[in-house]
C-alpha cells in the first residue's frame, strides 16, 4: 500500500482534513457540476476552473457512490490514505441521488437542465421509469438526456471505468457517452482494479472511475455498519494502490454523488398505509427521501401531505419546487417529469411505497436536502 505523504499528515490529516480548527466540516466551496468543467480547463477545454484544481498532464476522477463528507468525517480511522489528500467539499444538486448526480457531474448542469430528475420519474402518462434499470423502452437515453457530456465536448481521449455489466445500460448512454467504456469484471479484486485504472489512465487525458460498493453496503446494512467501514477501508487501500501505480504528473480527484442517512424503522411511513398520503395520488416516483407525487389535484394533495408530515418534510407544489432543480426554468418536457407535488424528507424520515417493495429492506437512504446527503468530499493528489 502506498504511504500517506508525511507533509499531508503533518498538515492536519484526519478524514482528509475535511474539518476546520473547530472540528466542523468545511462548507462547500463549489458544486459537483463544477468538477469536470474545472478539469476541462486544464485539458484545453472551454471549462472554467472555479475549484482551483491542480495542474497535471492527465486526470483520474474517482466517483465513490454514497460517500458523503459527514460519512467520511465519522470514519476517519479506517481511511488514512484519504486522510492524507488535499481536501475540500462540494455540494450536489437535488435530488441527491445517483442518476441525477452522475449526470450533473458529467454534463456540468443541474437536473432541471439535463432532465434526470431523480431515481425514478414519470416519462409518459402512467409510466414511472427507474433510471438504474432504464425500464421504459419507449424512452431512449438520448431522448431523455440530450445534454452533451464533457467526454463528448473535450478534444482529448477520455475513458470511463465501471462494472462490465453497465456497458450498454441506459444510464451509461445517458451520462458516460463520449468516453471509451472499460468494464470491470471482478469488483472485489481491488489490486487488479488499481492496475487496470492506471493502464487506462496512461492512455487517456481524463479517466472516470466508478465505485459502488459503499452505496450498496449502506443501503443494506447502514453506513455505520462494520460492513460499510470495512469496504471504506478497502477503498482506501485501492486509492493507495492507484496512486502508487499511476504515471507521474497525474491528478487523482476523489468525490461522491451523495451522502447517506440511516432511517430507523420507526421513522418510515408508507403512502398506501396512510390515507392522508394516498388520497388523490395516481403515481409515486422518486425515492424514500425525495418523492415525486403525481396527481390531478395537486393543491389538495400538497395540503394533506404537508399537514400529515409536518416538520418531517418540506412539501411543495411543482412550481414552488423548481428552484430545487437549478437556476433556470426547465423545459416543458423536463418539467412534466417532476411531481405535481414534491416532498423532500427532513431529519431521518422516509416515505415508502408498496410500488417499490424493495424500499422496505433499505437502511441507508438519500435524495433529500440535508447536508449529510448533499455535501461530499473533493480530495486531490498529484503523483
N, C-alpha and C positions, 0 to 999 in steps of 0.2 A: 504493500500500500504506500502511495506517495506520502511524504511527510508534509505536515502543515508548515508553511513558511514561518520561521521564528518571528519575523517582524510583524506578521499578522497577529500572532498570539500576543505579542507584547503590546500591540495597539489596543487591545481590549478583548478581542475574541468573544466567545460566548454567544451561542445562537447567531453566529455570523454578524456580531455587532449590531444586531437589529434594534437594540435599545440605546437610549441616551444615558447620561450620567445618573438620572433619577430612576433608571431601570424601567422606563416606559418605552413601548415600541415606537420607533421613529415614525412620524407622519409620512404619508406617501409623497414622494417628490415628483410623481408623474402618473401616467395611466398605462395600463397594459397596451393600449393602442399605440403608445409612443415607442415601444421596444423595437420592433422591426424597422420602422422608419428611421430610428436613431442608428441602427446598424447600417441601414442602406446609405446613410450619409457618409459612412466610411468606405463604402464599396462603389462609389461613383454614381449612386442613385440620386434621385431628387428629394430624398428624405431630409429631415432636419433633426440633428441630434440634440434634442431637448433634455436628454438624460445624462449627458456628459460621459458617454461610454468611452472606454479606452480605444485608442487606435491600434489596429492589428492588420495582418495580411489576410487572415481568414477568421470566421466566427462560427462557434458551435453554440446553438441556442437549445438549452435543455429545458423542456416543459414538464414539470412534475405535477401530475394531476392530483389536486386536493391538498397541497401543502401551503396552508395559509401562514402568514407571519406569526400569528399567535400560536399556531400549532408547533412551528419550529422553535419559537421562543420557549415553549414549555418543555421541549425535548432536547435542549442543548447538549445534555450529557452524552447522547448517543450519536451526535453528528459533529465530531470535532473537525472534520475536514471542511464541511460547510461553514463551521465557525471560524475558519481561517481566511475566508474570502472577503473581499471588499463588499460592503452591504448597503443597500437602500431598500425602500419599499415602493411599490406602485399599487394603484387601485384598479381593480377590474370593474367592468361595467355591469349593468343589470340586464337580465338576471345573472347572478353569479354562478354560472353553470358551464359545463364543459363545451357544449356545442356553440354557445354564444361566445365564450371567451376565446376558444381556439380560432374562431373565425375573426373575431376582433383583433387578435394577435397578428394573424397573417394578412389581413386586409388593411389594418390600421384605422378602422372606422367602427363606430358602435353598432349595436343591434338594430336600432331604428333605420340605419342606412343599409347594412348588409342583409338584414331580413331574417337572420337566425335568432328568433326572439325567445328561445327557451329550449329546454329539454324536449318538450312536446308542444305543439300548437296546431291550430286549425289551418289546413292548407286549402280546403274547399268545403262547401257546405256538408255538414255532417261527418267530416273526417278529421280526426286528430292524428298527425304524423309524429312518430317518435324518432328523433333525429339520429340517435345512435344505431337504430335498426333500419332507418330510412324505409319505413313500411308503407308508404304511399307511392305506388308505382306510377301514378299519374302526375307526380310532382318531381320532375327531373332535377338533379342537383344544380345544374347551371341555370335553371329557371328560378329556383328558389333563392339561390345565392349567386347573383350575377356580378358582384363587385370583383374586379381583378385582385388577385393576391399579389403580395410583394415578390413572390417567386416568379410570377409572370412579368412583373414590371422591371425587375432588375436584369441588367445585361451581363450577368455573371452566372456561372454554374451554381445551382442550388440543389440540395438534397433533403429528403425527409425520411427519417428512420423511425419506423413504427412496427407494431406486430404485423407479421406477414398476412394475417387474415384481413387486415384493413386495406389491402392493396386496391381493391375495386369498390370499396364501400362508398355510400353516398356522402358521408362526411369527408372522406379523403378527396373526393371530386369537388366538394364544396369549398374546402379550406386549404388543401395542400396542392392543388393543381399548379403546374409550372415547375414543380420540384421533381427531381429524379427520386422515385419511391424505392426505398431499400427496406426489405422486410426482415424482421427479427423472428427467427424460428423458435428459439428457446429463451423465453424471457427470464428464466431462472439462472441462466449461465451468465453471470454478471461479468466475468473476465472476458468471455468471448464477445459480449456486447461492447465492452470498452474498446477492445481491439477493432471490432467492426466499425465503430463510430470514428476511431482515429484514422482508419484506412479511407473511409468515405470522406472525412473532412480534408484529408490531404489532397483530394482531387476536386474539392468544391470550395467556393468562397463563403457560402453560408450553408450550414448543415443544421437542420432541426432534428432534435431527438425527443421522442415522447416516452414518458414512463407513467404507467397507470396503476402500479401495484398498491401504492399508498391509498389511492382513492377507493379501490376495492376493499382493502382491509378496514378502512374507516367506515364504509357503508355497512359492512357485515359484522364487525367486531367493535367499532367505536375507535375514535382516533387516540384515545388514552390507553388502548389495549396493548398487551405485550406483543401481539401480532403486528400492530401498526408500528410500534417502536422498533421491533426487530427489522422490519422492512426499511424503515428510515435509516437504520444503521447500515444495512446492506447497500442502500442507495448512496450513502456517504462514502462507502468503500468504492463504489462504481465511479464516483466523481474523482476520487483519488487516483484510481487506475487510469481514467481518461486523461487527467492532467499529466500523468507520467508518460502516456503513450502518444500524445499529440505532438506534431512537429512544432518547432519554435515559432513564435510570433502568431499564436492562435489565441483569440479571446474566447473564453468559456463564460457563458451567461446562463445562470440558473434562475428560473422563475416558475410561476404556477398559474393555474386558471381560476382557482378559488380556494378558500379555506374550508374548514369543516366545523360543524356544530353537532354534538351528540344530543339526540332528542329522547328524553325519557318516555316510557310507555304512557305515563300519566299525563303527558303533555301532547297527546295526539288526539285529534278529532277526525272523524270520517264523514265526508259530505253526506253520504247516503243514510247515515245514522242520526243526523242532526236535522230535524225538519226545517229549522231556520236557515240552514245552509242549502238544503236540497230543493226547496220550493222555487220553481221558476227556472231552474238550471237545466239546460239542454245538453251541454258538453262541458267537460272539465279537462284542461290542459295544464302545462307547466309541470311542477313537481311539488312535493310536500311543503317546501318552504316558500314557494312562489307560484301562485296559482293564476292561470288564465281561466276565467269563468265566462262561458258563452250563454247568452240568454236573450229572449225577446223583450224582457222588462228590466233593463239594467238599473234604472233608478231604484226600483223596489228591492232587487237582489242586493245591490250595494248597501242599501239601508239595513237590510236584515243581516247581512254578513258582518258589517261593522258593529251593529248592535249586539250581535251574539258573541263576536270575538273580542270586542272592546279593546283593551290595551295590549292584547295578544297579537294584533295585526294592524297594518296600515292598508285600508281597503279604499280603492279609488275607481271611479268611472274611467273608461278608456281615455277620454280627452284630458283628464286630470293626471293620468299616469304617463303621458307621452314623455315628460321630462326624464323619466327613468331610463328611456331608451336612446337618449342622445339629444344634442342641442338642436338638431334640425328636425323639422316635421317629417315623419316617414311618408313614403309614397302611399297612395291609397291601397295598393296591393299588400304592402307590409303592414299598414295599419289594420287591415282586416284580419291579419293573423293574431293580433293582440286580443286578449279577452275583452268582452264588453265591460266586464268588471275584472280588476286585477287586485289580488290580495297578496301582500308581502308580509310574511310572518315575522314576529319580533321575539326577542328572548330566545328560548329553546323550544318553541312551539311549532307544530306542523299540522296541516290539514291534508288528510289522505283521501283516496278514492278507491272504491272496490273495482273500478275500471282498470286499475293497476294493482292487482293483488300483491305483487312483489314489494310494494312500498312498505307493507306492514313488517317485513323482515329487516328493514334498514334501521341502523342505529345512527350512524353519521349521516348528516344531510347538509344541504347547502342550497343556494339560489337567491337568498334574500339580501337585505340591506345592511346587516350588521358588519362591523369592522372585522370580526372574526372570519367572515365569509369573503369580504371584499379586499382586504389589504393582504398583499402577497409579497414575498421576498424578491429582491432583484440582486443577485450575487454575482460577482465578476472576478475573474483572474486571467492574466495573460501568461502563457507559457514562455 
